[in-house]
Amino acid sequence: MSHHSHQAASFTHTQKALHWTVVALLLLQYLFFDGMGRPLREKIETGIATFSFTVVAHIVIGVTVLVLAVWRIRLRMTHGAPTAPGSEPGWARTLARISLILMYVMLIGLPIGGMIGWFTSSEAIAGLHALGTNVLLALILLHVGAVLVHQFIWKTGLLSRMI
């Protein structure tokens, strides 16, 4: 994914800030602003959109995640990323690359799909959005699990690159 020839030992301060900002926004989204089902059904049934605090927060957080994900990809392309630890098995390196790509696809696709689902009142697209949130959650759990394996089992010090 990187077109930059220099491989740093860690991510830039901006890359780290963007990563942890997206983490915080996703936590907010999952824990507090995930209640879009009822407002969407009401919008479909009545033709009137209700822009409650939850709806507005969900949309704003989603758009912000989209913008930050695009920014992160751009930084990764221009500033690179640290190489995988040398002791990381090849299968884990491949899985990490695939899951990273899928995570970025979800971080971009979910906000776009969510907006299309909301503004077109499409239950089918909203359903795909809901399914996608579960896929993203699974990818996040895989990511966190991999970091824990690196940190405590393989002892590669991987976590220090993002802190």
ZABA-350957 format. One record per atom (N, C-alpha, C, CB): residue in three letters; x, y, z. Coordinates in steps of 0.2 Angstrom, whole numbers, plus 5000, padded with zeros to 4 digits. Glycine has a CB too. Example, Ala and Ser with C-alpha at 12.3 -4.5 7.8 and 13.67 -1.06 7.14 Angstrom:
BEGIN
ALA506649725039/ALA506249785039/ALA506649845039/ALA505749785045/SER506449895035/SER506849955036/SER506450005039/SER507049975029/
***
This chain:
BEGIN
MET500449945000/MET500050005000/MET500450065000/MET499550005006/SER501050065002/SER501550115003/SER501950124996/SER502050115009/HIS501950194994/HIS502350204988/HIS503050244991/HIS501950254983/HIS503150254997/HIS503650285000/HIS504250235001/HIS503450325006/SER504850254999/SER505450215000/SER505650205007/SER505950234995/HIS505650255011/HIS505850255018/HIS505350215022/HIS505950325020/GLN505550175026/GLN505150135031/GLN505350155038/GLN505250055030/ALA504950195041/ALA505050215048/ALA504950165053/ALA504650275050/ALA505250175059/ALA505250125065/ALA504550135068/ALA505750145070/SER504150195067/SER503550195069/SER503150245065/SER503550225077/PHE502450255066/PHE502050295062/PHE502150365064/PHE501350275063/THR502050415060/THR502050485061/THR501550505067/THR501950525055/HIS501750565070/HIS501250585075/HIS500550595072/HIS501550655078/THR500550615066/THR499850625063/THR499550565062/THR499950665056/GLN499850515059/GLN499550445058/GLN499350415065/GLN500150395055/LYS499750425070/LYS499450395077/LYS498850435079/LYS500050405082/ALA498850505078/ALA498250545081/ALA497650525077/ALA498450615080/LEU497750515070/LEU497150495066/LEU496950425068/LEU497350495059/HIS497350375069/HIS497150305071/HIS496750315078/HIS497850265072/TRP497050345083/TRP496650345089/TRP496050385089/TRP497150375095/THR496050435085/THR495350475084/THR494850435081/THR495550535080/VAL495050395076/VAL494550345073/VAL494350295078/VAL494850315067/VAL494750265082/VAL494650225087/VAL494050255092/VAL495250195091/ALA494250315094/ALA493750345099/ALA493050355095/ALA494050415101/LEU493050375089/LEU492450395085/LEU492050325084/LEU492550425079/LEU492350275083/LEU492050205082/LEU491750185088/LEU492550155079/LEU492150195094/LEU491850175100/LEU491250215102/LEU492350185106/LEU491250275101/LEU490650325102/LEU490050295097/LEU490750395100/GLN490250285091/GLN489750255086/GLN489350195089/GLN490050255079/TYR489850145090/TYR489550075092/TYR489150085099/TYR490150025093/LEU489450125104/LEU489150115110/LEU488550165111/LEU489650135115/PHE488550225108/PHE488050275109/PHE487550295104/PHE488350335112/PHE487850285097/PHE487450315092/PHE487350265086/PHE487850375089/ASP487150205089/ASP487050155084/ASP486250145082/ASP487350085086/GLY485850185085/GLY485150175085/GLY484850205079/GLY484850205091/MET485050185073/MET484750215067/MET484150175064/MET485250225061/GLY484050115066/GLY483450075063/GLY482850105064/GLY483550005067/ARG482650125070/ARG481950155071/ARG481850215067/ARG481850165078/PRO482350265067/PRO482250325063/PRO482150315056/PRO482850375064/LEU482550265053/LEU482550245046/LEU481850215044/LEU483050195044/ARG481550175049/ARG480950145047/ARG480350195047/ARG480750095053/GLU480450245052/GLU479950305052/GLU480050345046/GLU480050345059/LYS480650355044/LYS480750395038/LYS480350355032/LYS481450405036/ILE480450295031/ILE480150255026/ILE479450255026/ILE480450185026/GLU479150245032/GLU478450245033/GLU478050315032/GLU478250215040/THR478350365034/THR478050425034/THR478350475029/THR478150465041/GLY478950465026/GLY479250505021/GLY479550565025/GLY478750525016/ILE479550565031/ILE479850625035/ILE480450605039/ILE479350655040/ALA480950635038/ALA481650615041/ALA481650655048/ALA482250635037/THR481750615053/THR481850645060/THR482650655061/THR481450605065/PHE482850715062/PHE483550725064/PHE483650735071/PHE483850785060/SER483550675075/SER483650685082/SER484450685083/SER483450615086/PHE484650695090/PHE485350705091/PHE485750635089/PHE485450715099/THR485450585090/THR485750515089/THR485850515081/THR485350455091/VAL485350535077/VAL485350525070/VAL485950575067/VAL484750545066/VAL485950635070/VAL486450685068/VAL487150665070/VAL486250755070/ALA487150645076/ALA487850615078/ALA488050565074/ALA487850595086/HIS487650515073/HIS487850455069/HIS488150475062/HIS487250405068/ILE487750525059/ILE487950545052/ILE488650585052/ILE487350585049/VAL488650625057/VAL489250675058/VAL489850625059/VAL489150725063/ILE489850575064/ILE490350535066/ILE490550495059/ILE490150485072/GLY490050465056/GLY490150425050/GLY490550465045/GLY489550405047/VAL490350525043/VAL490650565038/VAL491450585041/VAL490350635037/THR491450595047/THR492150615050/THR492650555049/THR492050635057/VAL492350495051/VAL492750435050/VAL492950425043/VAL492350375052/LEU492550435038/LEU492650435031/LEU493250485029/LEU492050455027/VAL493150545031/VAL493650595029/VAL494350575033/VAL493450665032/LEU494350555039/LEU494950535042/LEU495250465039/LEU494850515050/ALA494850425037/ALA495150365034/ALA495450375027/ALA494550315032/VAL495150425023/VAL495450445017/VAL496150475018/VAL495050495013/TRP496150525023/TRP496750555026/TRP497250505028/TRP496650605031/ARG497050455031/ARG497550405034/ARG497850365028/ARG497250355038/ILE497450345023/ILE497750315017/ILE498250355013/ILE497150295012/ARG498050425013/ARG498450475009/ARG499150475013/ARG498150545009/LEU499150475019/LEU499750485023/LEU500150415023/LEU499650495031/ARG499850365022/ARG500150295022/ARG500550295015/ARG499650235022/MET500150325010/MET500450325003/MET501050375003/MET499950344998/THR501050425006/THR501550475006/THR502150465011/THR501250545006/HIS501950445017/HIS502450435022/HIS502650365024/HIS502150465028/GLY502250315021/GLY502450245022/GLY502150225029/GLY503150235021/ALA502450165030/ALA502250135037/ALA502850085039/ALA501550095036/PRO502850075045/PRO503450025047/PRO503349965044/PRO503450025055/THR503849925043/THR503849855040/THR503549815046/THR504449835037/ALA503349755044/ALA503149705049/ALA503749685052/ALA502749645045/PRO503649665059/PRO504249635062/PRO504549575059/PRO504049615070/GLY505149575059/GLY505549515055/GLY505349445057/GLY506249525056/SER505149445064/SER504949375066/SER504249355065/SER505049375074/GLU503849405062/GLU503149385061/GLU503149335055/GLU502749455059/PRO502749285057/PRO502649225052/PRO502349255045/PRO502249165054/GLY502549225039/GLY502249245033/GLY501449245033/GLY502549205028/TRP501149195036/TRP500449195035/TRP500149245039/TRP500249125038/ALA500449275045/ALA500249325049/ALA500249395045/ALA500549325056/ARG500849395041/ARG500949455038/ARG500449465032/ARG501649455034/THR500249405029/THR499749405024/THR499049425026/THR499749335020/LEU498949395032/LEU498249405035/LEU498249485038/LEU498149365041/ALA498749505040/ALA498749575042/ALA498649625036/ALA499449595045/ARG498949605031/ARG498849655025/ARG498149645022/ARG499349625019/ILE497849585022/ILE497149575019/ILE496749615024/ILE497049505019/SER496749605031/SER496349635035/SER496349705036/SER496449605043/LEU496949735034/LEU497049805034/LEU496649835028/LEU497849825034/ILE496749805022/ILE496449825016/ILE495649825018/ILE496649785010/LEU495449765020/LEU494749765022/LEU494449815027/LEU494549695024/MET494849825032/MET494649885037/MET494649945033/MET495149885042/TYR495049965029/TYR495050035025/TYR494450035021/TYR495650045022/VAL494249975017/VAL493649975013/VAL493049985017/VAL493649905010/MET493049955023/MET492449965028/MET492450035030/MET492449915034/LEU492950065032/LEU492950135035/LEU492750185030/LEU493650155038/ILE492850165024/ILE492650215018/ILE491950195016/ILE493150205012/GLY491850125015/GLY491150105012/GLY490550115017/GLY491250035010/LEU490750105023/LEU490150105028/LEU489850175028/LEU490350085035/PRO490250225029/PRO489950295029/PRO489550315022/PRO490450345030/ILE489850295017/ILE489550305010/ILE488850265010/ILE490050285004/GLY488950205011/GLY488350155011/GLY487750185016/GLY488450085013/GLY488050205022/GLY487550225027/GLY487150295025/GLY487850245034/MET487550335022/MET487250395019/MET486750385013/MET487750445016/ILE486950335009/ILE486550315003/ILE485850285006/ILE486850264998/GLY485950245011/GLY485350205014/GLY484950255017/GLY485650155019/TRP485150305021/TRP484750355025/TRP484450405020/TRP485250395029/PHE484850435015/PHE484550485011/PHE484150455005/PHE485150525008/THR484150395004/THR483750364999/THR483150325002/THR484150324994/SER483150315008/SER482750275012/SER482750205010/SER481950305011/SER483350175008/SER483350105006/SER483550055012/SER483950105001/GLU483050015013/GLU483149965018/GLU483649915016/GLU482449935020/ALA483649905010/ALA484149855008/ALA484949875009/ALA484049835000/ILE485049945007/ILE485649975008/ILE485849975015/ILE485750035004/ALA485349995019/ALA485350005026/ALA485549935030/ALA484750035030/GLY485249885027/GLY485349815029/GLY486149795028/GLY484949765026/LEU486349815022/LEU487049805020/LEU487549845025/LEU487249825013/HIS487349905027/HIS487649945031/HIS487749915038/HIS487350015032/ALA487149885040/ALA487149855047/ALA487649795047/ALA486449835049/LEU487549755041/LEU488049695041/LEU488749715041/LEU487849655034/GLY488849765037/GLY489549795037/GLY489849815043/GLY489549855032/THR489449845048/THR489649865054/THR489849805058/THR489149905058/ASN489549745057/ASN489749685061/ASN490449655058/ASN489249635060/VAL490449665051/VAL491149645048/VAL491649685051/VAL491049655040/LEU491549755051/LEU492049805054/LEU492249785061/LEU491849875053/LEU491749765065/LEU491849745072/LEU492349685072/LEU491249735075/ALA492149635068/ALA492549575068/ALA493249595066/ALA492249525063/LEU493349635061/LEU494049655059/LEU494449695064/LEU494049695052/ILE494049735068/ILE494349765074/ILE494549715079/ILE493849825077/LEU494149675081/LEU494349625086/LEU494949575083/LEU493749575087/LEU494949565077/LEU495549525074/LEU496149575075/LEU495449515067/HIS496149635073/HIS496649685074/HIS496949685081/HIS496449755071/VAL496449695086/VAL496649705093/VAL496949635095/VAL496049725097/GLY496649585093/GLY496949515095/GLY497649505092/GLY496549455092/ALA497749525086/ALA498449525083/ALA498949565087/ALA498449545076/VAL498749625089/VAL499249665092/VAL499349635099/VAL498849735094/LEU498849605102/LEU499049575109/LEU499449515108/LEU498349555112/VAL499449475103/VAL499849415101/VAL500549445100/VAL499649375095/HIS500649495096/HIS501249525095/HIS501549555102/HIS501249585090/GLN501149585106/GLN501449615112/GLN501649565117/GLN500949665114/PHE501249515118/PHE501249475124/PHE501549405122/PHE500649465128/ILE501449375116/ILE501649305115/ILE502249315111/ILE501149275111/TRP502249345105/TRP502849355101/TRP503349405103/TRP502649375094/LYS503149455108/LYS503549505111/LYS503949545106/LYS504049475116/THR503549565100/THR503949605095/THR503949685097/THR503549595088/GLY503549705102/GLY503549775103/GLY503149815098/GLY504249805103/LEU502749775094/LEU502349815089/LEU501949875091/LEU501849755086/LEU501649865097/LEU501149915100/LEU501549985100/LEU500949895107/SER502149985102/SER502550045103/SER502550085097/SER503250035105/ARG502450055091/ARG502450095085/ARG501850145084/ARG502450055079/MET501250125088/MET500650165087/MET500450205093/MET500050115085/ILE500950205098/ILE500850245104/ILE501350305105/ILE500950195110/
***
